[in-house]
Amino acid sequence: MKLSTSDLQLMRGSLAAIFASGLLSSVIIFASSQYANHNQETLRTAQSQMNDARNRLTAARQDQENLSIYSTEYGLLQKQNIIGDDHRLDWIEGLEKLRDQNLTVDFRYNISPQIIYAPQPAIDSGNFDIHYSETKLQFDLLHEGQLLNYFDALRSQIKGRFQLEGCAMQRIAMSQNTGTPTSAHIKADCVGGWITLKNRNAPQ
């Protein structure tokens, strides 16, 4: 079948329309694809932002819970004189009250100036410096049980954190013992110290 020039002229309009229609379809498909990709990217961004917001909200709630928990513990430590300055006068007053209770035949003590404490192995103390006041105590005892009772009373009656490092005990020779019911039979030398925590951000 042969097409004449007149036939081609008649078909030219149809061919142009078909070409234009195909071009328009291609443009629409491309635009739709770009629009869909843009929407997907927008959706991914929104989901990421929503996840970030959800994580921040969870972290904020956890921080609020921790603040509530630790603020209570912090307040208790302050009341127990474990956080704050040196409480030497309170310790001395407490030791003298123990003397009045006659828990031992006699005792003597010496509290050294406070120093920065470096535990071994090292520990993470957060925002606090650990302070230590070495304390040496010498006891005259009727029996070993008096020493245990004394330190039980010390920990329950005196505010603070006393860390007992150790004691050396020896029996008193018969020649030194007066033989009275209240005379000492044992001497004990003990070493320990008062531990306090100082917040580095606290006002000086």
Secondary structure, 3 states (H helix, E strand, C coil): CCCCHHHHHHHHHHHHHHHHHHHHHHHHHHHHHHHHHHHHHHHHHHHHHHHHHHHHHHHHHHHHHHHHHHHHHHHHHHHCCCECCCCHHHHHHHHHHHHHCCCCCEEEEEECCCEECCCCCCCCCCCEEEEEEEEEEEEEECCHHHHHHHHHHHHHHCCCEEEEEEEEEEECCHHHCCCCCCCCCEEEEEEEEEEEEEECCCCC
